[in-house]
């Protein structure tokens, strides 16, 4: 019987969530992943969770870009 492995991902924004998904998809034995995130929600990351910009830090709003 294969022993379960454990991994922790620090940061559960877009990149951390994607790494966790990749680890689970490519695991060749049972795997437990713990996402460690200081924010309330996971998956958004900096670009989509910012509140100090109407379009986000990395999100391009075409109307704003053409002004």
C-alpha positions as CSV (number, residue, x, y, z in Angstrom):
1,X,0.0,0.0,0.0
2,X,1.3,3.4,-0.9
3,X,1.8,5.9,1.9
4,X,0.1,9.2,1.6
5,X,2.3,12.2,1.2
6,X,1.6,15.7,2.4
7,X,2.5,19.1,0.8
8,X,1.7,22.6,1.8
9,X,1.3,25.5,-0.6
10,X,1.9,28.9,0.9
11,X,-0.3,31.4,-0.9
12,X,-3.6,30.3,-2.4
13,X,-4.0,33.0,-5.0
14,X,-4.1,32.0,-8.7
15,X,-0.5,30.6,-8.8
16,X,-0.7,28.8,-5.5
17,X,-4.0,27.2,-6.5
18,X,-2.7,26.2,-9.9
19,X,0.4,24.6,-8.3
20,X,-1.8,22.6,-5.9
21,X,-4.0,21.5,-8.8
22,X,-1.0,20.4,-10.8
23,X,0.5,18.4,-7.9
24,X,-2.8,16.6,-7.5
25,X,-3.2,15.8,-11.2
26,X,0.3,14.5,-11.5
27,X,0.6,12.6,-8.2
28,X,1.3,8.9,-8.5
29,X,0.3,8.2,-4.9
30,X,-2.3,9.6,-2.4
31,X,-1.5,13.2,-1.7
32,X,-2.8,15.7,0.9
33,X,-2.3,19.3,0.0
34,X,-2.9,22.2,2.4
35,X,-3.3,25.7,1.1
36,X,-2.1,28.4,3.5
37,X,-3.7,31.8,2.7
38,X,-4.1,34.9,4.9
39,X,-7.0,36.2,2.9
40,X,-10.5,35.0,3.3
41,X,-11.0,33.6,-0.3
42,X,-8.6,31.5,-2.4
43,X,-7.9,31.7,-6.1
44,X,-8.1,35.4,-6.9
45,X,-4.5,36.5,-6.4
46,X,-3.3,40.1,-6.4
47,X,-4.5,41.0,-9.9
48,X,-8.2,40.3,-9.3
49,X,-8.5,41.0,-5.6
50,X,-7.2,44.6,-5.5
51,X,-9.6,47.3,-4.3
52,X,-7.5,50.4,-5.1
53,X,-8.0,50.3,-8.9
54,X,-11.2,50.2,-10.9
55,X,-9.7,47.6,-13.3
56,X,-7.3,45.7,-11.1
57,X,-3.5,45.8,-11.1
58,X,-2.9,43.5,-14.1
59,X,-6.3,43.4,-15.7
60,X,-6.6,45.5,-18.9
61,X,-9.8,47.4,-19.4
62,X,-9.9,48.2,-23.2
63,X,-11.9,51.4,-22.7
64,X,-9.4,52.8,-20.1
65,X,-6.4,51.8,-22.3
66,X,-7.8,53.7,-25.3
67,X,-8.2,57.0,-23.4
